[in-house]
């Protein structure tokens, strides 16, 4: 294609995005000092093994001066004091990982809901929406979108790419730093993506690991070498770029409490180191013959052998500081409530009422509602692209005729049977539509059940009509029969 450049201009393409956060100033530093973080920093915070507590500069190991003959020998040979390094106990908590799993379970606990919001609905609207939902489920869109949202919350930005293949299937792929992709986008003043650049590493035919750059536009997909030479390209059949990109100015979603998490792990590690030092009892001995004291091990116990005039006492370790305990628990409380990382207390017996259950999960739902609102336009854009691709693959379904709105319904622990009973009663009394009944009971019902409900309702209507007609016929016949008897009597 003539529109595809043979040489990619790499100038101005920045694959290494940086987020800046305010940093507390002091009298000796710049008042506008910023803390800078990259996608790799966010990933290190997400995995417990990458936490700051394992940095020996931030949390140094313990050093002891070597004394005695060995210490003197080292000092004599090197002219320096001999020191011995002892690793500290380092405790990291998977707070970022677990809290991400908790909020995603609430955001995607229910299936994504699709509605026809066309100003003038087509008479085949129910069938069209049922086909759309079935295809959405067939291509596992809920699961794929959840992965995209997860990567965005972790890495600070991500892209969702949708395309079709030769088997009339929709293929979706999440591009993020967690998936070994470096992405950069070119946007217009409205924020619409004009081009997406993806840098990644892959092995060539000779098994060598090379760096490549993919460029995705509304016209084509082209692959270049790291030097900018084109390797391959293919045209796109759509008139739009099938990419949804989302950038979070706040970075990773836990960034506002990351300092609290670092402090909590530091306190936890100090406590663990102190407990390790106190794990074995310490003894005080008074004796007139210290050279006769001998330590032996008998049945896994320390046994001191000394003369009969010696006296020994166990030194009791200091109790856990209440102030230290209070600080740790309060810091943990701040982190838990800020991230919605809540696990309600379980009752010893009896069922928990739905209202009480929802109240206990409110801290989690508060955070989830914020993200549902943040991703609402992103989800609508994905749904629109999916609709256009489906309309191109299956034009006979007329899916392009309707205007579809896709929404996330927050999951909240409830009594499903009570919900089913209440909504079914509302439906039978005409206070709820079939679609509303299905949306409230997705565990038991699907959109395809709309046709079943309508057929059942039609059969009930026809049965009532037949009964009414039969009743009318029987009544008329009875009257005529009476008239005939009266004539015969006369």
Residue pairs with C-beta under 8 A, 6 or more apart in sequence:
1 219
1 220
1 233
1 235
3 219
3 220
4 220
4 222
4 230
4 233
5 230
6 229
6 230
7 228
7 229
7 230
8 213
8 215
8 224
8 228
8 229
8 230
9 228
10 213
10 228
13 184
13 197
14 184
15 182
15 183
15 184
15 197
15 199
16 38
16 182
17 38
17 39
17 156
17 157
17 184
18 36
18 37
18 38
19 36
19 37
19 38
19 156
19 249
19 251
19 255
20 34
20 35
20 36
21 34
21 35
21 36
21 37
21 251
21 255
22 34
22 35
23 33
23 34
23 35
25 31
25 32
25 33
37 251
37 255
39 155
39 156
39 157
39 177
40 177
42 154
42 155
42 156
42 251
42 252
42 255
43 50
43 154
43 155
43 177
43 178
44 50
44 51
45 51
45 96
45 252
45 254
45 258
45 261
46 96
46 97
46 100
46 154
46 252
47 97
48 92
48 93
48 94
48 97
49 92
51 92
51 261
51 262
51 265
52 58
52 59
52 262
52 265
53 59
53 90
53 91
53 92
53 262
53 265
53 266
53 269
54 90
54 92
59 88
59 90
59 266
59 269
60 88
61 85
61 86
61 87
61 88
62 85
62 86
62 87
62 88
63 83
63 84
63 85
63 86
64 83
64 84
64 86
65 71
65 81
65 82
65 83
65 84
66 74
66 81
66 82
66 83
66 84
70 82
71 81
71 82
74 80
74 81
74 82
75 81
75 82
88 269
88 273
89 269
89 272
89 273
89 276
90 269
91 265
91 268
91 269
91 272
92 265
93 261
93 264
93 265
93 268
95 254
95 261
95 264
95 335
95 339
95 341
96 252
96 254
96 261
98 341
99 254
99 339
99 340
99 341
100 150
100 153
100 154
100 253
100 254
102 340
102 341
102 342
102 364
103 339
103 340
103 364
103 367
103 368
103 371
104 146
104 149
104 150
105 411
106 361
106 364
106 365
106 368
106 410
106 411
106 412
107 146
107 149
107 368
107 371
107 372
107 408
107 410
107 411
108 142
108 145
108 146
108 149
108 408
108 411
109 410
109 411
109 412
110 408
110 409
110 410
110 411
110 442
111 137
111 142
111 409
111 442
112 136
112 141
112 142
112 145
112 379
112 406
112 407
112 408
112 409
113 406
113 407
113 408
113 409
113 439
114 129
114 132
114 133
114 136
114 383
114 404
114 405
114 406
114 447
115 129
115 404
115 405
115 407
115 435
116 125
116 128
116 129
116 402
116 403
116 404
117 403
117 404
117 405
118 125
118 401
118 402
118 403
119 403
121 402
122 128
122 398
122 401
122 402
124 398
125 402
126 450
126 451
126 454
127 451
128 397
128 398
128 399
128 401
128 402
129 402
129 404
129 447
130 447
130 448
130 450
130 451
131 394
131 397
131 399
132 387
132 390
132 397
132 399
132 402
132 404
133 446
133 447
133 448
134 447
134 448
135 390
135 394
136 142
136 386
139 169
139 170
139 172
141 172
141 382
141 386
144 160
144 172
144 174
145 160
145 379
145 382
147 174
148 158
148 160
148 174
148 244
148 246
148 382
149 371
149 375
151 158
151 174
151 176
151 178
151 179
152 158
152 176
152 246
152 248
153 248
153 252
153 253
153 371
154 176
154 178
154 252
154 253
155 176
155 177
155 178
155 252
156 247
156 248
156 250
156 251
156 252
157 176
157 183
157 245
157 246
157 247
157 248
158 174
158 175
158 176
158 183
158 245
158 246
159 174
159 175
159 176
159 183
159 185
159 196
159 198
159 243
159 244
159 245
159 246
160 172
160 173
160 174
160 175
160 243
160 244
160 245
160 382
161 172
161 173
161 174
161 175
161 196
161 216
161 242
161 243
162 170
162 171
162 172
162 242
162 243
162 244
162 382
162 385
162 386
162 389
163 170
163 171
163 236
163 242
163 389
164 170
164 171
164 237
164 389
164 392
164 393
165 171
168 393
168 394
170 386
170 389
170 390
170 393
175 181
175 183
175 196
175 198
176 183
177 183
180 200
180 201
181 198
181 199
181 200
182 198
182 199
182 200
183 196
183 197
183 198
183 199
183 245
184 196
184 197
184 199
185 193
185 194
185 195
185 196
185 197
185 245
186 193
186 194
186 195
186 196
186 197
187 193
187 194
188 194
193 241
193 243
193 244
193 245
194 217
194 218
194 241
195 215
195 216
195 217
195 241
196 215
196 216
196 241
196 243
196 245
197 213
197 214
197 215
198 213
198 214
198 215
198 216
199 211
199 212
199 213
199 226
200 211
200 212
200 214
201 209
201 210
201 211
201 212
202 209
202 210
202 212
203 209
203 210
204 210
210 225
210 226
211 225
211 226
212 223
212 224
212 225
212 226
212 231
213 223
213 224
213 225
213 226
213 228
214 221
214 222
214 223
214 224
215 221
215 222
215 223
215 224
216 241
216 242
216 243
217 236
217 241
218 236
218 238
218 239
218 240
218 241
219 235
219 236
220 233
220 234
220 235
220 236
221 233
221 234
221 236
222 230
222 232
222 233
223 230
223 231
223 232
223 233
224 230
224 231
225 231
236 242
237 392
238 388
238 389
238 392
240 385
240 388
242 385
242 389
244 378
244 381
244 382
244 385
246 375
246 378
248 374
250 256
252 258
253 371
254 261
254 339
256 338
257 334
257 335
257 338
257 339
260 331
260 334
260 335
260 338
261 335
263 331
264 328
264 331
264 332
264 335
267 324
267 327
267 328
267 331
268 328
271 320
271 324
271 328
278 317
278 318
281 302
281 314
281 315
282 314
282 315
282 317
283 304
283 312
283 313
283 314
283 315
284 312
284 313
284 314
284 315
285 293
285 304
285 306
285 310
285 311
285 312
285 313
286 310
286 311
286 312
287 293
287 306
287 307
287 309
287 310
287 311
288 307
288 309
288 310
289 306
289 307
289 309
289 310
292 306
292 307
293 304
293 305
293 306
293 310
294 304
294 305
294 306
295 302
295 303
295 304
295 305
296 302
296 303
296 304
296 305
297 303
304 312
306 312
335 341
336 342
336 363
337 363
339 367
340 363
340 364
340 365
340 366
340 367
340 368
341 364
342 360
342 361
342 363
342 364
344 357
344 360
344 361
345 360
351 415
354 414
354 415
354 418
357 412
357 413
357 414
358 365
358 412
358 413
358 414
361 412
361 413
365 410
365 412
368 410
369 410
372 408
372 410
375 408
376 407
376 408
379 406
379 407
379 408
380 405
380 406
382 406
383 404
383 405
383 406
384 404
387 399
387 400
387 404
388 400
390 397
390 399
391 397
391 399
391 400
409 439
416 441
416 443
416 444
419 440
419 441
420 441
420 444
423 432
423 436
423 437
423 440
423 441
424 437
426 432
426 437
427 433
427 434
427 436
427 437
432 440
434 450
434 453
434 454
435 450
437 445
437 453
438 445
438 446
438 447
438 449
438 450
